[in-house]
Amino acid sequence: MTTFQDLACEEIIKGIEETGADYLLTLPCSTIGKVIEHFENSDTITSFPISREEDGVGIASGISLGGQFPIMLIQDTGIGNSILAITTFAQAYHVPMLILVTRRGGFGEINSAVNLFSEPLPDILDAARVKTFKLDYRVPLKEWSTAIKQGAKYAKDTHRPIIVMFNIKGGAEQ
């Protein structure tokens, strides 16, 4: 049986491919393992792992300043590691990049410790004035790839980092 998570991963892959990104920087994550594996085997976008989220912001910034477009794919708990780099460098110096963020916490989360950061994260990003779009079971999956593509365009148009958060662990089947 095809799950919500399977369908969401397909839409995320489609969305990333439609952005025209040159690079995809990833941190290992079992939740979106299908997405990471797809791009590790793809010839369309250069994909490579990063060891820490804040390192990814620096690498993505260099890619962007070099005239190419990067996407980072990380967990929302990793925003805690990278928020300073996002706000004081990428945002302050108008460096366009798309940061795709898998949600921890909320529906389907089995690790209660991550809820302490994950639940207030949208408010933290709002307070830091980092533009964030949210995708979950309330947004039809067929719209996810378009939202990712629009997030990338918005990053390019506004010359700043844009975050698209998505929760693929829970919610109604679609």
Secondary structure, 3 states (H helix, E strand, C coil): CCCHHHHHHHHHHHHHHHCCCCEEEECCCCCCHHHHHHHHCCCCCEEEECCCHHHHHHHHHHHHHCCCCEEEEEEHHHHHHHHHHHHHHHHCCCCCEEEEEECCCCCCCCCHHHHHHHCCHHHHHHHCCCCEEEECCCCCHHHHHHHHHHHHHHHHHHCCEEEEEECCCCCCCC
